[in-house]
Amino acid sequence: MRIALVTDAWTPQRNGVVRVLATLAATLGDLGHLIRVIEPSAFVTIPCPSYPEIPLALLPGRKVARLLEEFGPDAVHIATEGPLGWAARSWCQKHRRPFTTAYHTKFPEYISTRTGMPVSWPYALMRRFHGPAAAVLCPSPSVHRELLQKDFANALPWSHGVDTQVFQPGPKDFLDLPRPIFMYVGRVAVEKNLPAFLGLDLPGSKVVVGDGPARAGLMKHFADTHFRIVNGDQELARAYRAADVFVFPSRTDTFGLVMLEALASGVPVAAFPVTGPRDVVGDAKVGVLDEDLRAAALRALSIPPEDCRRHASRFSWARVAAEFLSHLRPFHPQARAG
């Protein structure tokens, strides 16, 4: 099948959405499908306000239409709600092509956190964007339930996976710091709620691996925390397995792929009992979910690494790709030729 994947989030951005989409594209390619990724590097872009690391395509409508028509897809999946996503949506509606979308990020909550805007306003925009889609793919059961409650009638569950060949237990020699090591990996931004972790009174060391707009401010305010940036998956994998507990303070993530990567590395999780952690950890004895994040982090120290690894192995990319394909809405042959 010829599948067009349209996304405003792509490399060299480093975040969970990009990792999911890149791995999905590679997995589908290995299965024999032809994938065309339409992403920002092919367009004139401007920096995203308040998040300059993210480029936004400038007036991409005509070029998106041309790229889609040249590729001649059998199916279109729109992964993000940015300029490229809106342009692809318009093309599909104009030509009466079915398409699917995904709800990777809780933009309404992020916007509300950053601006104070009532969360109902951006949710109205999200319903407008996703409304015409044949299906809105949700990264976890919790997000699926939330969207159904918010009148996204076309929402469908779609699990995510982890590469257990890249992320696996091994030597803990990447960091020479006092133990235990409590670690966060991911985007360093206000919506990740990092002060809830960095302000905890914990023994040993606290480590943040990643970059983002809040990094400089957090480094200044939490001088006792060790901030690191790694290059490539191999170095990232070494960082994960150097930790004793992975602390995930976010309350707004739709899934939290970094938790799966930590578990695959044999590292237990401490988090709040919210969407994301509930879906990744749930009732499994591979993490501690508690409103008292300090207590959760300390209790997680006693969890066996082999239990974490076994749990992560259930989230295979073969299953993720199969679910994705089952949710696609291929064009009718006559419509594709028209």
C-alpha positions in Angstrom: 0.0 0.0 0.0 1.1 3.6 -0.7 0.7 5.5 2.5 1.2 9.3 2.9 2.2 10.2 6.4 1.8 14.0 7.0 3.4 15.4 10.1 4.6 18.8 11.5 6.8 16.9 13.9 9.9 15.2 12.4 13.6 14.9 12.7 15.8 16.6 13.8 13.2 17.3 16.5 13.7 14.8 19.4 10.5 13.9 21.1 8.2 11.0 21.6 5.9 11.9 18.7 8.9 11.9 16.3 10.2 8.6 17.6 6.7 7.0 17.3 6.2 8.2 13.7 9.8 7.4 12.5 9.6 3.9 14.0 6.1 3.4 12.5 7.3 4.5 9.0 10.3 2.1 9.2 8.2 -0.8 10.4 5.6 -0.3 7.7 8.4 -0.1 5.1 9.8 -3.4 6.4 6.4 -4.9 5.9 6.5 -3.9 2.2 4.4 -0.7 2.2 5.6 2.4 0.4 5.7 5.4 2.8 5.9 9.0 1.8 6.5 11.3 4.8 5.5 14.9 4.2 7.3 16.9 6.9 8.7 20.5 7.5 12.1 20.2 5.9 10.6 20.4 2.4 9.0 23.8 3.2 9.8 27.3 4.1 9.4 27.4 7.9 9.2 29.8 10.8 10.0 29.0 14.5 7.0 28.0 16.6 6.1 30.9 19.0 7.5 30.0 22.5 9.1 26.8 21.2 11.6 27.9 18.4 13.0 24.3 18.2 9.8 23.4 16.3 9.7 24.7 12.7 6.2 25.5 11.3 5.6 25.3 7.5 4.7 28.7 6.1 1.6 28.6 3.7 2.2 25.0 2.7 -1.2 24.3 1.0 -0.2 24.2 -2.7 3.0 22.2 -2.1 1.3 19.7 0.2 -1.4 19.2 -2.6 1.3 18.8 -5.2 3.3 16.3 -3.1 0.2 14.2 -2.4 -0.9 14.2 -6.1 2.6 13.3 -7.3 2.8 10.4 -4.8 -0.7 9.1 -5.5 -1.4 7.5 -2.1 -3.8 4.7 -1.3 -4.3 6.2 2.1 -3.5 9.4 4.0 -2.7 9.6 7.7 -2.4 13.1 9.3 -0.3 12.8 12.4 -0.4 16.4 13.7 -2.6 19.5 13.9 -0.1 22.0 12.6 0.1 23.8 9.2 1.0 20.6 7.3 -1.8 18.8 9.0 -4.4 21.4 8.1 -3.2 21.6 4.5 -3.4 17.8 4.0 -6.9 17.8 5.7 -8.0 20.5 3.2 -6.7 18.5 0.2 -8.5 15.3 1.4 -11.7 17.2 1.9 -11.5 18.9 -1.5 -10.9 15.7 -3.3 -13.3 13.7 -1.1 -10.6 11.3 0.1 -11.0 9.6 3.5 -8.2 10.2 6.0 -7.2 9.3 9.5 -5.6 11.6 12.1 -3.9 11.0 15.5 -4.1 12.7 18.9 -0.5 12.5 20.0 -0.4 15.6 22.1 -2.7 17.3 24.6 -2.4 20.7 22.9 -5.5 22.2 24.7 -3.9 21.5 28.1 -0.5 22.8 26.9 -2.0 26.0 25.6 -4.0 26.5 28.7 -0.9 26.0 30.9 1.2 28.5 28.8 -1.5 31.2 28.3 -4.2 30.8 30.9 -6.7 30.3 28.1 -9.8 28.2 29.1 -9.1 24.7 28.0 -12.5 24.5 26.3 -11.4 26.9 23.5 -8.5 24.9 22.0 -10.6 21.7 22.5 -13.2 23.2 20.2 -10.5 23.8 17.6 -9.3 20.2 18.0 -12.8 18.9 17.5 -13.1 20.9 14.3 -9.7 19.6 13.0 -10.4 15.9 13.8 -14.1 15.9 13.0 -14.0 15.0 9.3 -11.4 12.2 9.9 -12.5 8.6 9.4 -10.8 7.8 12.6 -8.8 9.6 15.3 -6.1 7.3 16.6 -5.5 7.6 20.3 -2.2 6.5 21.9 -3.7 5.0 25.0 -7.0 3.7 26.4 -7.2 6.7 28.8 -6.9 9.2 26.0 -9.5 7.2 24.0 -12.0 7.5 26.9 -11.2 11.2 27.4 -11.8 12.1 23.8 -15.1 10.1 23.7 -16.2 12.1 26.7 -15.3 15.3 24.9 -17.5 14.3 21.9 -14.8 13.0 19.6 -17.1 10.3 18.3 -14.6 9.0 15.7 -11.8 8.2 18.3 -10.2 4.7 18.2 -7.5 3.2 20.5 -4.0 2.7 19.1 -1.2 1.4 21.3 2.5 2.5 21.0 5.5 0.3 21.2 9.2 0.3 22.2 12.3 -1.0 20.4 13.6 -3.6 22.9 16.7 -4.2 20.8 17.9 -0.7 21.3 16.6 -0.2 24.9 17.7 -3.1 27.1 19.4 -3.7 30.5 23.2 -3.4 30.7 26.1 -1.8 32.6 25.2 1.2 34.7 28.5 2.9 34.0 27.4 5.9 31.9 27.1 8.2 34.9 29.6 8.5 37.7 27.3 10.0 40.3 26.2 9.1 43.8 23.4 6.6 43.9 20.6 6.0 43.7 20.1 7.9 40.4 16.7 9.3 39.8 16.3 10.3 36.1 14.0 12.1 33.7 14.5 11.8 30.0 12.6 13.9 27.4 11.6 17.4 26.4 12.5 20.0 28.9 9.4 22.2 28.8 6.9 23.8 31.1 4.2 21.2 30.4 6.4 18.4 31.6 6.0 19.6 35.2 9.7 19.0 36.0 9.8 21.2 39.2 7.6 18.5 40.8 10.5 16.1 40.4 13.5 18.4 40.8 12.1 20.0 44.0 11.9 16.6 45.8 14.2 15.8 48.7 15.7 12.5 47.4 19.0 10.7 48.3 21.7 10.2 45.7 21.4 12.2 42.4 18.8 13.7 40.2 19.5 13.7 36.4 17.6 15.3 33.5 18.5 14.1 30.0 17.1 16.3 27.2 16.7 19.8 25.9 14.0 22.3 25.5 12.9 25.9 26.2 12.8 25.5 30.0 16.2 24.0 30.4 18.2 27.1 31.1 15.8 28.3 33.7 15.7 24.9 35.5 19.5 24.6 35.5 19.7 28.0 37.3 16.9 27.2 39.8 17.9 23.6 40.5 21.7 23.7 40.8 21.9 20.3 42.5 20.4 18.6 39.4 22.7 17.1 36.7 21.6 18.1 33.2 22.8 16.0 30.3 22.3 16.0 26.5 23.0 12.7 24.6 23.6 12.0 21.0 22.0 9.1 19.2 20.1 6.1 20.4 23.1 4.1 21.7 24.1 6.9 24.0 20.5 7.4 25.1 20.2 3.7 25.9 23.3 3.9 28.1 21.8 6.9 29.9 18.5 5.1 30.6 20.1 2.0 32.0 22.4 4.1 34.3 19.3 5.1 36.2 17.9 3.4 39.3 14.4 5.0 39.0 12.8 6.8 36.1 10.7 9.7 37.4 8.0 11.0 35.1 6.3 14.1 36.6 4.1 15.1 33.6 0.4 15.2 34.1 -0.5 16.0 30.5 1.2 13.4 28.3 -1.1 11.2 26.2 1.2 8.2 26.6 4.8 8.8 27.7 7.0 6.6 25.4 10.0 7.4 27.6 8.5 5.3 30.4 8.4 2.3 28.1 12.0 2.9 27.0 13.1 3.1 30.7 11.2 -0.1 31.5 12.8 -1.9 28.5 16.1 -0.8 30.0 15.2 -2.5 33.3 14.5 0.8 35.1 11.3 1.1 37.2 9.0 4.1 36.9 7.7 6.6 39.5 4.9 8.9 38.3 1.6 10.5 39.2 -1.6 8.3 38.7 -2.7 10.1 35.5 -3.2 9.4 31.8 0.0 8.0 30.4 1.5 6.4 33.5 -1.8 4.5 34.0 -1.6 3.1 30.5 2.1 2.3 30.5 2.4 1.0 34.1 -1.2 0.4 35.1 -1.4 -2.3 37.9 1.8 -4.0 36.8 4.4 -4.1 39.6 7.0 -2.3 37.5 6.4 1.2 38.8 4.7 3.2 41.6 2.0 5.7 40.8 1.2 8.1 43.7 0.3 11.7 44.2 3.3 11.7 46.6 6.0 11.6 43.9 8.8 11.4 46.5 7.2 8.3 48.1 6.7 6.8 44.7 10.4 7.3 43.7 11.7 5.8 46.9 9.3 2.7 46.7 10.2 2.1 43.1 13.9 1.4 44.1 12.9 -2.1 45.3 11.3 -3.2 41.9 13.3 -5.9 40.1 14.8 -4.8 36.7 13.8 -8.1 35.1 10.1 -7.4 35.8 10.4 -4.1 34.1 12.0 -5.6 31.0 9.3 -8.3 30.8 6.5 -5.8 31.0 8.0 -3.6 28.3 8.4 -6.6 25.9 4.6 -6.8 25.6 4.6 -3.5 23.7 5.8 -4.7 20.3 6.0 -2.6 17.2 4.6 -5.5 15.1 1.3 -5.1 17.0 1.5 -1.3 16.7 1.9 -1.4 12.9 -0.9 -4.0 12.6 -3.3 -1.8 14.6 -2.4 1.2 12.5 -3.0 -0.6 9.2 -6.4 -1.9 10.5 -7.5 1.7 11.2 -6.4 3.2 7.9 -9.1 4.1 5.3 -7.7 3.3 1.9 -9.3 5.2 -1.1 -11.7 3.4 -3.3 -9.9 2.6 -6.6 -12.1 4.9 -8.7 -11.6 7.8 -6.2 -7.8 7.3 -6.2 -7.7 7.5 -10.0 -9.9 10.6 -10.2 
